[in-house]
Every structure is written in C-alpha cells, then in structure tokens.
Amino acid sequence: NDIHVTFFYLLTVLFYLRWKEKPAFFSALWVAVSAGLAVATKWSGVFVIGLLFVDLIWGWLSQTAARFQKKTIFSLLGLLTVVVPLVYLAS
C-alpha cells in the first residue's frame, strides 16, 4: 500500500504544480481526484491535503497572492473539501 499512496501523493503534487502555473477548473479537479485516491489508498494520504492547504494559505498571505484571484484559490479549496470525501466513499 505504501507504493500506491506514494504514487497518488506525487501525482497530486504534480497536478497541483500544474494548477499553480495555469489555474483552471479541470486542473483543480484532477488535484482533488488524485488527493482523494491517495486518501482512499491509505489514510496517511491525508497529509497531502494538509500540504496543499498550507501552500495555498502561504501563497494567499504572501506577495504571490496578487497572481491568484481569491476565486481560484477558494475553488480549489472547495473541490478539495467536496471531491476528496466523494472519491474516498466511492472507493
């Protein structure tokens, strides 16, 4: 199980970095789905969500916040709080 959760953990980070370069709804959706798969594989996959929350809050409070609109940050946070439990329950 460790190799599977590591794969989904890294996949989530990859999709998140792609979302940070070019924020779009489908990029955020893939972040949430891969994070849900990480949590569904093993409960320690929830740490990737904490990592994303910390980076989002840090970026929102720092000077790079001008790059992102509040709407895009809150859309990713909303997707993480809705899609991740749905993927977990569906698994």
C-alpha distances in whole Angstrom, upper triangle without the diagonal:
4,6,5,6,9,10,11,12,14,15,17,18,20,21,22,24,26,27,29,31,32,31,31,30,27,26,25,24,21,20,20,18,15,15,15,12,10,11,11,7,7,10,11,11,14,15,16,18,20,20,22,24,25,26,28,30,31,32,34,36,36,39,36,37,40,37,35,37,36,36,33,31,31,30,27,27,28,25,22,24,24,22,19,19,20,17,15,18,18,15
4,5,5,6,9,10,10,12,14,15,16,18,20,21,22,24,25,27,29,30,30,30,29,27,25,25,24,21,20,20,18,15,15,15,13,10,12,12,9,8,11,9,10,13,13,14,17,18,18,20,22,23,24,26,28,28,30,32,34,34,36,34,35,38,35,34,36,35,35,32,30,30,30,26,26,27,25,22,24,25,22,19,20,22,19,17,20,20,17
4,6,5,6,9,10,11,12,14,15,16,18,20,21,23,24,26,27,29,29,29,28,26,24,24,23,20,19,19,18,14,15,16,13,11,13,13,10,10,13,12,11,15,15,15,18,20,19,20,23,24,24,26,29,29,30,32,34,34,36,34,34,37,35,33,35,35,34,31,30,31,30,26,26,28,25,23,25,25,23,20,21,23,19,18,21,21,18
4,5,5,6,8,10,11,12,14,15,16,18,20,21,22,24,26,27,27,27,26,23,21,21,20,17,16,17,15,11,12,13,9,8,10,10,7,8,12,11,10,14,14,14,16,19,18,19,22,23,23,25,28,28,29,31,33,34,36,33,33,36,33,32,33,33,32,29,28,28,27,24,24,25,22,20,22,22,19,17,18,19,16,15,18,17,14
4,5,5,6,9,10,10,12,14,15,16,18,20,21,22,24,26,25,25,24,22,20,19,19,16,14,14,13,10,10,10,8,5,8,9,6,6,9,8,6,10,11,10,13,15,15,16,19,20,20,22,24,25,26,28,30,30,33,30,30,33,31,29,31,30,30,27,25,26,25,21,21,23,20,17,19,20,17,14,16,17,14,13,16,17,14
4,6,5,6,8,10,11,12,14,15,17,18,20,21,23,24,24,25,24,22,20,20,19,16,15,16,15,11,11,13,11,8,11,12,10,10,12,10,8,12,11,10,13,15,14,15,18,19,19,21,24,24,25,27,29,29,31,29,29,32,30,28,30,30,30,27,25,26,25,22,22,24,21,18,21,22,20,17,19,20,17,16,20,20,17
4,5,5,6,9,10,10,12,14,15,17,18,20,21,23,23,23,23,20,18,18,18,14,13,15,13,9,11,12,10,8,12,12,10,11,14,13,10,14,14,12,15,17,16,16,20,21,20,22,25,25,25,27,30,30,32,29,29,32,29,28,30,30,29,26,25,26,24,21,22,23,21,18,21,22,19,16,19,20,16,16,20,19,17
4,5,5,6,9,10,10,12,14,15,16,18,20,21,20,20,20,17,15,15,14,11,10,11,10,6,7,9,6,5,9,10,8,10,12,11,8,11,12,9,12,15,14,14,17,19,18,19,22,23,23,25,28,28,30,27,27,30,27,25,27,27,26,23,22,23,21,18,18,20,17,15,17,18,15,13,15,16,13,13,17,16,14
4,5,5,6,9,10,11,13,14,15,17,19,20,20,20,20,18,16,15,15,12,10,11,11,8,7,10,9,6,9,11,10,10,12,10,7,9,9,6,9,12,10,11,14,15,15,17,19,20,20,23,25,25,27,24,25,28,25,24,26,25,25,22,20,21,20,17,17,19,17,14,17,18,16,13,16,17,15,14,18,18,17
4,5,5,6,9,10,11,12,14,15,17,19,19,20,20,18,15,15,16,13,11,13,13,9,9,13,11,9,13,15,13,14,15,13,10,13,12,9,12,14,12,12,16,16,15,17,20,20,20,23,25,25,26,23,24,27,24,23,25,25,25,22,20,22,21,18,19,21,18,16,19,21,18,16,19,20,17,18,21,21,19
4,5,5,6,8,10,11,12,14,16,17,17,17,17,15,12,13,13,9,8,11,10,7,8,11,10,9,13,14,13,15,16,15,12,14,14,10,12,15,13,13,16,18,16,17,21,21,21,23,26,26,27,24,24,26,24,22,24,24,24,20,19,21,20,16,18,19,16,15,18,19,16,14,18,18,15,16,20,19,18
4,5,5,6,9,10,10,12,14,15,15,15,15,13,10,10,10,8,5,8,8,5,6,9,9,8,11,13,13,14,15,14,10,11,11,8,9,12,10,9,13,14,13,14,17,18,18,20,22,23,24,21,21,24,21,19,21,21,21,17,16,18,16,13,14,16,13,11,15,16,13,12,15,16,14,15,18,18,17
4,6,5,6,9,10,10,12,14,14,16,16,15,12,11,13,11,8,11,12,9,9,13,13,11,14,16,16,17,17,15,12,13,11,8,10,12,9,8,12,13,11,12,16,16,15,18,20,20,22,19,19,22,19,18,20,21,21,17,16,18,17,13,15,17,15,13,17,18,16,15,18,20,17,18,22,22,21
4,5,5,6,9,10,11,13,13,14,16,14,10,11,13,10,8,12,13,10,11,14,14,13,16,18,18,19,20,18,15,16,15,11,13,15,13,11,15,16,14,15,18,18,17,20,22,22,23,19,20,22,19,18,21,22,21,18,17,19,18,15,17,19,17,15,19,20,18,17,20,21,19,20,24,23,22
4,5,5,6,9,10,11,11,11,12,10,7,8,9,7,5,9,10,8,10,13,13,13,16,18,18,19,20,19,15,16,16,12,13,15,13,11,14,16,14,14,18,18,17,19,22,22,23,19,19,21,18,16,19,19,19,15,15,17,15,12,14,16,14,13,17,17,15,14,18,19,16,18,22,21,21
4,5,5,6,9,10,9,11,12,11,8,7,10,8,6,9,11,10,10,13,14,14,16,18,19,20,20,18,15,15,14,10,11,13,11,8,11,13,10,10,14,14,13,15,18,18,19,16,16,18,15,14,16,16,16,13,12,14,13,10,12,14,12,11,15,17,15,14,18,19,17,19,22,22,22
4,5,5,6,9,10,12,14,13,10,10,13,11,9,13,15,13,13,17,18,17,19,22,22,22,23,21,18,18,16,13,14,15,12,10,13,14,11,11,15,15,13,15,18,17,18,14,15,17,14,13,16,17,18,14,13,16,16,13,15,18,16,15,19,20,19,18,22,23,21,23,26,26,25
4,5,5,6,8,9,12,11,7,9,12,10,9,13,14,13,14,18,18,18,20,22,23,24,25,23,20,20,19,16,16,18,16,13,16,17,14,14,18,17,15,17,20,20,20,16,17,18,14,14,16,18,17,14,14,17,15,13,16,18,16,16,20,21,18,19,22,23,21,23,26,26,25
4,5,5,5,7,9,9,5,6,10,9,8,11,13,13,14,16,18,18,20,22,23,24,24,23,19,19,19,15,15,17,15,11,14,15,13,11,15,16,13,15,18,18,18,14,14,16,12,11,13,14,14,10,10,13,12,9,13,15,13,13,17,18,16,17,20,21,20,22,25,24,25
4,6,6,9,12,12,9,9,13,13,11,14,16,16,16,19,20,20,22,24,25,26,25,24,21,20,19,16,15,16,14,11,13,14,10,10,13,13,10,12,15,15,15,11,11,13,9,9,12,13,13,10,10,13,13,11,13,16,15,15,18,20,19,19,23,23,22,24,27,27,28
4,6,10,13,13,10,12,15,14,13,16,19,18,18,22,23,22,25,27,27,28,28,27,24,23,22,19,19,20,17,15,17,17,14,13,17,16,13,15,18,17,16,12,13,14,10,10,13,15,16,12,13,16,16,14,17,19,18,18,22,23,22,22,26,26,25,27,30,30,30
4,6,10,11,8,10,13,13,13,16,18,18,19,21,23,23,25,27,28,29,29,28,25,24,24,20,20,21,19,16,18,19,16,14,18,18,15,16,19,18,18,14,14,14,10,10,12,14,14,10,12,15,14,13,16,18,17,18,21,22,20,21,25,25,24,27,29,29,29
4,7,9,7,7,11,12,11,13,16,16,17,19,21,22,23,25,27,28,28,27,23,22,22,19,18,19,18,14,16,17,15,13,16,17,14,14,18,18,17,14,13,13,10,8,10,11,10,7,9,12,10,9,13,14,13,15,18,18,17,19,22,22,22,24,27,26,27
4,6,5,6,9,10,11,13,14,16,17,19,20,21,23,24,26,28,28,27,24,23,23,20,19,21,20,16,18,20,17,15,18,20,17,17,21,21,21,17,16,16,13,11,12,13,11,8,10,12,10,9,13,14,12,14,17,17,16,18,21,21,20,23,25,24,26
4,5,5,6,9,10,11,12,14,15,16,18,20,21,22,24,26,26,26,22,22,23,19,18,20,20,16,17,20,18,16,19,21,18,18,22,23,23,20,18,19,16,13,13,14,11,8,11,11,8,8,12,11,9,12,15,14,13,15,18,17,17,20,22,21,23
4,5,5,6,9,10,10,12,14,15,16,18,20,21,22,24,25,25,21,21,22,19,18,21,20,17,18,21,19,18,21,23,20,21,25,25,25,22,21,22,19,16,16,17,15,12,14,14,11,10,14,13,10,13,16,15,12,15,18,17,16,19,21,20,21
4,5,5,6,9,10,11,12,14,15,17,19,20,21,23,23,23,19,19,20,16,15,18,17,14,16,19,16,15,19,20,18,19,22,23,23,19,19,20,17,14,15,16,14,11,12,14,11,9,13,13,11,12,16,15,13,14,18,18,16,19,22,21,21
4,5,5,6,9,10,11,12,14,15,17,18,20,22,21,21,18,17,18,14,13,16,15,11,13,16,14,12,16,18,16,16,20,21,22,18,17,19,16,13,14,14,12,9,9,11,8,6,9,10,7,8,12,12,10,12,15,15,14,17,19,19,20
4,5,5,6,9,10,10,12,14,15,16,18,20,20,21,17,17,18,15,14,17,17,14,15,18,17,16,19,21,19,20,23,24,25,22,21,22,20,17,17,17,15,12,13,13,9,8,10,10,7,8,11,10,8,10,13,12,11,15,17,16,17
4,5,5,6,8,10,10,12,14,15,16,18,19,19,15,16,17,14,13,17,16,13,16,19,17,16,20,21,20,21,24,25,26,23,22,24,21,18,19,19,18,14,15,15,13,10,13,13,10,10,13,13,10,11,14,13,12,14,17,16,16
4,6,5,6,9,10,11,12,14,15,17,17,17,13,13,14,10,10,13,12,10,12,15,14,13,16,18,17,18,21,22,23,20,20,22,19,17,18,18,16,13,13,14,12,8,10,12,9,8,12,12,10,9,13,14,12,14,17,17,17
4,6,5,6,9,10,11,12,14,16,15,16,12,12,13,10,9,12,13,10,12,15,15,14,17,19,18,19,22,23,25,22,21,23,21,18,19,18,16,14,13,13,11,8,9,9,6,5,8,9,6,6,10,10,9,11,14,14,14
4,5,5,6,9,10,10,12,14,15,16,12,13,15,12,11,15,16,13,15,19,18,17,20,23,22,23,26,27,29,26,25,27,24,22,22,21,20,17,17,16,14,11,13,13,9,8,11,10,7,6,10,9,7,9,12,11,12
4,5,5,6,9,10,10,13,14,14,10,11,13,10,10,14,14,12,15,18,17,17,20,22,21,23,26,27,28,25,25,27,24,22,23,23,21,18,18,18,16,13,14,15,12,10,13,13,10,8,12,12,9,10,14,13,12
4,5,5,6,9,10,11,11,11,7,8,9,7,7,10,11,10,12,15,15,15,18,19,20,21,23,25,27,24,23,26,24,21,22,21,21,18,16,17,15,12,12,13,11,8,11,11,9,6,10,11,9,9,13,13,13
4,5,5,6,9,10,10,11,8,8,11,10,9,13,14,13,14,17,18,18,20,22,23,23,26,28,30,27,26,29,27,24,24,23,22,19,18,18,16,13,13,13,10,8,10,10,7,4,7,8,5,6,9,10,9
4,5,5,6,9,10,11,8,10,13,11,11,15,16,15,17,20,20,20,23,25,25,26,29,30,32,29,29,31,29,26,27,26,25,22,21,21,19,16,17,17,14,12,14,13,10,8,10,10,7,7,10,10,8
4,5,5,6,8,8,5,7,9,8,9,12,13,13,15,18,18,19,21,23,23,25,27,28,31,28,28,30,28,26,27,26,25,23,21,21,20,17,17,18,15,12,14,15,12,9,11,13,10,9,13,13,11
4,5,5,5,7,4,5,9,9,9,12,13,14,15,17,19,19,21,23,24,25,27,29,31,29,28,31,29,27,28,26,25,23,21,21,20,17,16,17,15,12,12,13,11,8,9,11,9,7,10,12,10
4,6,7,9,8,9,12,12,13,15,17,17,19,21,22,23,25,27,27,28,31,32,35,32,31,34,32,29,30,29,28,25,24,23,22,19,19,19,16,14,14,14,12,9,9,10,7,5,8,9,6
4,7,9,7,10,13,13,14,16,17,18,20,22,23,24,26,28,28,30,32,33,36,33,33,36,33,31,32,31,30,28,26,26,24,21,21,22,19,16,17,18,15,12,13,14,11,9,11,12,9
4,5,6,8,11,12,13,15,16,17,19,21,22,23,25,27,28,29,31,32,35,33,32,36,34,31,33,31,31,28,26,26,25,22,21,22,20,17,18,18,17,13,13,15,13,10,13,14,11
4,5,6,9,10,11,13,15,16,17,19,20,22,23,25,26,27,29,30,33,31,31,34,33,30,31,29,29,27,25,24,24,21,19,20,19,15,16,17,16,12,12,15,13,10,13,15,13
4,5,6,8,10,11,12,14,16,17,18,20,21,22,24,26,27,28,31,29,29,33,31,29,30,29,29,27,24,24,24,21,19,21,20,16,17,19,17,14,14,17,15,13,16,18,16
4,5,6,8,9,10,12,14,15,16,18,20,21,22,24,26,27,29,27,27,30,28,26,28,26,26,24,21,21,21,18,17,18,17,13,14,16,14,11,12,15,13,11,14,16,14
4,5,5,7,9,10,11,13,15,16,17,19,20,21,23,25,28,26,25,28,27,24,26,24,24,22,19,19,19,16,14,16,15,11,12,14,13,10,11,14,13,11,14,16,15
4,5,5,6,9,10,11,12,14,15,16,18,20,21,22,25,24,23,27,26,23,25,23,24,22,19,19,20,16,15,17,16,13,14,17,16,13,14,17,16,14,18,20,19
4,5,5,6,9,10,11,12,14,15,16,18,20,21,24,21,21,24,23,21,23,21,22,19,16,17,18,14,13,16,14,11,13,16,14,11,14,17,15,14,18,19,18
4,5,5,6,9,10,10,12,14,15,16,18,20,23,20,20,23,22,19,20,19,19,17,14,14,15,11,10,12,11,8,9,12,12,9,12,14,14,13,16,18,18
4,5,5,6,9,10,11,12,14,15,16,18,21,20,19,23,22,19,21,19,20,18,15,15,16,13,11,14,14,11,12,15,15,12,14,18,17,16,19,21,21
4,5,5,6,9,10,11,12,14,15,16,19,17,17,21,20,18,20,19,20,18,14,16,17,13,12,16,15,12,14,17,17,14,17,20,19,18,22,23,23
4,5,5,6,9,10,10,12,14,15,18,15,15,18,17,15,17,15,16,14,11,12,13,10,9,13,12,9,12,15,14,13,16,18,17,18,21,22,22
4,5,5,6,8,10,10,12,14,17,15,14,18,17,15,16,14,15,13,10,11,12,10,8,11,12,9,11,14,15,13,16,18,18,18,21,23,23
4,5,5,6,8,10,11,12,15,14,14,17,17,15,17,15,17,16,12,13,16,13,11,15,16,13,14,18,19,17,19,22,22,22,25,26,26
4,6,5,6,8,10,10,13,11,11,15,14,13,15,14,16,14,11,13,15,12,11,15,16,14,16,19,19,18,20,23,22,23,26,27,27
4,5,5,6,9,10,12,10,9,13,12,10,12,10,12,10,7,9,11,9,9,12,13,12,14,17,17,17,19,22,22,22,25,26,27
4,5,5,6,9,12,11,9,13,13,12,13,11,13,13,9,10,13,12,10,14,15,14,15,18,20,19,21,24,24,24,27,29,29
4,5,5,6,9,9,9,12,13,12,14,13,16,15,11,14,16,15,14,17,19,17,18,22,22,21,24,27,26,27,30,31,31
4,5,5,7,6,6,9,9,9,11,11,14,12,10,12,15,13,13,17,18,17,19,22,22,22,25,27,27,27,30,31,32
4,6,8,7,5,8,9,8,9,8,11,11,8,10,13,13,12,15,17,17,18,21,22,22,24,26,27,28,30,32,32
4,7,8,6,10,12,11,12,11,15,15,12,14,17,16,15,18,20,19,21,24,25,25,27,29,30,30,33,34,35
4,5,6,9,10,11,13,13,17,16,13,16,19,18,18,21,22,22,23,26,27,27,29,31,31,32,35,36,37
4,5,7,8,10,12,13,17,16,15,17,20,19,20,23,24,24,25,28,29,29,32,34,34,35,37,38,39
4,5,5,7,10,12,15,13,12,15,17,17,17,20,22,21,23,26,26,26,29,31,31,32,35,36,36
4,5,5,7,8,12,11,10,12,15,14,15,18,19,19,21,24,24,25,28,29,29,31,33,34,35
4,5,7,9,12,12,12,14,16,17,18,20,21,22,24,26,27,27,30,31,32,33,36,37,38
4,7,10,12,10,11,14,15,15,17,19,20,21,23,25,25,26,29,30,30,32,34,35,35
4,6,8,7,7,10,11,11,13,15,16,17,19,21,22,22,25,26,27,28,31,31,32
4,5,6,7,9,10,11,13,14,16,17,19,20,21,23,25,26,27,29,31,31,33
4,6,5,6,8,10,11,12,14,15,16,18,19,21,23,24,25,27,29,30,31
4,6,5,6,9,10,10,12,14,15,16,17,19,22,22,23,25,27,28,29
4,5,5,6,9,10,11,12,14,15,16,18,20,21,21,24,26,26,27
4,5,5,6,9,10,11,13,14,15,16,19,20,21,22,25,25,27
4,5,5,6,8,10,10,12,14,15,17,18,19,21,23,24,26
4,5,5,6,9,10,11,11,13,16,16,17,19,21,22,23
4,5,5,6,9,10,10,11,14,15,15,17,20,20,21
4,5,5,6,9,10,11,13,14,15,17,19,20,21
4,5,5,6,8,10,12,13,14,16,17,18,20
4,5,5,5,8,10,10,11,13,15,16,17
4,6,6,6,8,10,10,12,14,15,16
4,6,6,7,9,11,11,13,15,16
4,6,6,7,9,10,11,12,15
4,6,5,6,8,10,10,12
4,5,5,6,9,10,11
4,5,5,6,8,10
4,5,5,6,9
4,5,5,6
4,5,5
4,5
4
